[in-house]
Structure formats: structure tokens, C-alpha cells
Amino acid sequence: MKKQSSGPREAVGRKTGDVDVVGMWVTADGHIRQELLSDGRYDEARGGHRSAYTGRYTVTGSHLDYVDDTGFTATGDIRDGVLFHEHLVLYKEEQA
């Protein structure tokens, strides 16, 4: 019997020095909204299309690795509080 993986651990219990990425990240025009969840999952909306992309992510320092539920992979890096995710530039949405 094969043991199931519990998924990415870095996003759930980040090591000291990893940036806090959990929350909503949005492009300047608001068209793309990427929610990074505390359980290591993400949900990305594009325009009116909710959950256009979903998958899991891991955090190492300020670097993110994404694996979409379809198997597609991508990366991102946070520099000066801005998430550079492939060709996208996203800003963390402030909580009210």
C-alpha cells in the first residue's frame, strides 16, 4: 500500500526566514487575483473566471514553486513586497 503524501510543508509551517506569502495577491489592474492559502494551496481567478487555476505551492526563503492541479509548473519570487510570478507582477492586498 502506497503512503499518501501530506503535501507541501513549507507553506504550512514556514521555516524562519521564509517570507509570509499567505493572502490575496492582485495585479495592478485587478484582472488576476491569486489567493495563497495557509495549507499550501492556491486559487487564481482571471477576470470573471473564478478558480481559473488551482494547485499547490511551496515557499523557500522568498522563492515560490507552483504545481497546478493539471501538472503545469511555475515559479515566483518576492522582492520588496512584490510577487513576480512568471510574467505577472502582483501586489499583496491589504486586509481591512
N, C-alpha and C positions, 0 to 999 in steps of 0.2 A: 504494500500500500504506500503510495507516494504522499509525503507530507506536504500540505499546502503552505506556501509562503505567507507570512503575515503582512507582506507589502513593505513599502519603503519606511525605514525607521528614522531617517534623518529629518523628515518633515514633521514627524510626530514629536520626537524627543531630540530637538536640535542640540548639537554639541556647543560648548562655549565657543564663541567666535563666529558662529553661523548667524547670518542676518535674519531678522524676523520678517518673513515674507507673507505670512497669513493675512488675508484680507482681499479686498477688491482692487484690482489694478485696471486702469482705463486709459485708452488712447486720448489724446488732446481733443479730438472731435467727438469722443464718446461712442464711436461706432463699435469698438471692440471692448468688451468687458470680460476680464479674466479673474475669476474668483479662485484664490488659492486657499484651500481648506486645511484645517489643522490636522486632519487624518491622512495627509499626503495625496489627496485627490484635487483635481482642478476641474472647473466647469467654465467654458468660454462661450460667450454669446457674441454674435456678429450681427449688427443691425437689429432687426426684429426676430432673428433666428436664435431662439434660446437653446442652450446646450449644443451649439454647433460643433464643438469639440469637447470631449471629456477624456480624462485619463488620470495618470498619477505623475507625481513629481518628487524629486529628491533635492535636498539642499546640501551643498558642501561649501562652507565659507559664504561667499556671495555669488556662487555659481549654482544654477538650476539645471537639472536634466529632466526632460519631459518624455513620457511614453504615452501616446494617445491610445485609447481603447482599441483602435484598429491596428496598432503596431507602429505607427508613424512616430519618429523621434525628433526632438528639437532641443535646443539649449537656450539658456538665458543667463544674463549677468546683471547684477545690481551695482550701479555706480552712482554715487552721490544721491542715493534715494530714488533713482530712476531705474526701471526694469527694461533692459534691452533684450527683447525676446525675438531672435532671428531678425527679421526686417522691421519689427514693431518697436515702438517706444511707448511704454506705459507708465502711468503715474499712480501712486497709491492714493486711493480715495480716502479722504478723512472721515472718521466716524463722528457723527453728531453727538 
